[in-house]
Amino acid sequence: MPGVIISALGCYVPPAILSNHDLEKMVETSDDWILQRVGISERHIAAADVATSDLAVEAARAALAQRGIDGSELDAILVCTVTPDMMFPSTACLVQHRLGAKHAWGFDLVAACSGFVYGLTTAAHLIRAGTHKKVLVIGADTMSRIIDYTDRSTCILFGDAAGAMLVEPAEPGHGFIGFINEVDGSGGDHLKMPAGGSRLPASAETVEKRLHYVKQEGQQVFKFAVRKMYETCQALLDRHGLTAKDVKVLVAHQANRRIITATAERLGMAEDQVIINIGRFGNTTGATIPLATRDAIEAGKLKKGDIVLFAAVGAGFTVGASLWRWEY
Ligand SMILES: CC(C)(COP(=O)(O)OP(=O)(O)OC[C@H]1O[C@@H](n2cnc3c(N)ncnc32)[C@H](O)[C@@H]1OP(=O)(O)O)[C@@H](O)C(=O)NCCC(=O)NCCS
């Protein structure tokens, strides 16, 4: 099997910060409650004239600069997002144009919080097929555009950001080890944005009923996430004859600190094997995995040759885990 490596990583976080104390002035909540129940202190919010493609292009440029190439060398661009600039054209098309990626095709991948993990799996197989040499996976979301800032159960959770990883071929035995992705559509009602699609197109009534915002049954999602994130990680490790001790770091989707620590505990991982940066960014949906990977590298916790386990659970429900040897 040919090798597939992640060869570069770039991130972009918009500068403006929305702190728990800011939220205390907007809804009935407290810094204490948010920190204890979720683990977030602050999140970043995009300026009013900034959309998802703007965040995505910044992250993409950072990844390309790190690799020392320009957009014209890309073969494909996958934008993992639930907040595209518009329904169509896809955000991938907008990004392709701005990067000058004239040889790339691409598409948006809608898998909510599992988007980036699905994107890595897809890119790995485009490379393995031998038909692509450079695939850019971008996770980008402007969650603040679909959050109801009068709903305290959701508005405290989310932030805006983007991250990108470049995926390329390598010698056998390098990089990508394996994955498990699953969907359980029976959970679809627990986390969704009800209006704006073909089921409930935008109307005065959908706006009045605030149906263009995220609706979540938090406890249902929490229970599913805690169970599936552990089960999927363990099954993936078993499949490859590995144990938690072989993994240098778990880079999990950042939705709730308690979901990540419960997963790590059940896997038998030590505290320093787990990357948690939800405190600074909140849940940035498609961008959490690259942002947390960047933090792992900057903290010296992820180095060339280490095994990293990516894991996510999201709306759908969607579930994904993938194992990689880190190669730079
Ligand atoms: C959303 C979440 C943080 C809520 O935490 P929880 O412990 O489940 O809290 P509950 O929803 O049971 O609410 C407990 C109480 O806190 C209250 N509450 C909810 N949000 C609050 C807030 N921001 N501040 C203060 N109190 C709040 C509720 O109204 C409820 O009050 P009640 O007991 O008087 O009815 C948690 O369920 C969660 O993280 N779910 C998964 C989210 C997720 O992963 N989403 C993305 C998937 S990728």
The ligand as a Gaussian input file, in Angstrom:
#p B3LYP/6-31G(d) Opt

LIG

0 1
 C      -24.823000      21.342000      25.996000
 C      -24.263000      20.796000      27.298000
 C      -23.003000      21.547000      27.666000
 C      -25.276000      21.007000      28.398000
 O      -24.776000      20.456000      29.601000
 P      -25.682000      19.463000      30.472000
 O      -24.869000      19.119000      31.622000
 O      -26.143000      18.364000      29.581000
 O      -26.848000      20.414000      30.881000
 P      -28.414000      20.250000      30.656000
 O      -28.774000      20.501000      29.230000
 O      -28.874000      18.976000      31.272000
 O      -28.917000      21.443000      31.544000
 C      -28.740000      21.443000      32.954000
 C      -29.314000      22.738000      33.492000
 O      -28.440000      23.819000      33.105000
 C      -29.196000      24.822000      32.452000
 N      -28.358000      25.459000      31.445000
 C      -28.237000      25.159000      30.133000
 N      -27.382000      25.992000      29.562000
 C      -26.952000      26.827000      30.511000
 C      -26.057000      27.907000      30.522000
 N      -25.409000      28.315000      29.417000
 N      -25.814000      28.535000      31.678000
 C      -26.446000      28.180000      32.814000
 N      -27.316000      27.159000      32.868000
 C      -27.560000      26.489000      31.722000
 C      -30.374000      24.088000      31.855000
 O      -31.441000      24.972000      31.617000
 C      -30.675000      23.094000      32.925000
 O      -31.400000      23.705000      33.940000
 P      -32.587000      22.919000      34.715000
 O      -31.896000      21.783000      35.404000
 O      -33.103000      23.955000      35.636000
 O      -33.528000      22.479000      33.652000
 C      -23.936000      19.303000      27.168000
 O      -25.135000      18.565000      27.094000
 C      -23.103000      18.971000      25.974000
 O      -21.946000      19.293000      25.917000
 N      -23.666000      18.234000      25.010000
 C      -22.962000      17.793000      23.849000
 C      -22.681000      18.967000      22.988000
 C      -21.952000      18.586000      21.773000
 O      -21.075000      17.793000      21.813000
 N      -22.353000      19.219000      20.673000
 C      -21.713000      19.199000      19.458000
 C      -21.634000      17.848000      18.921000
 S      -20.340000      17.827000      17.932000

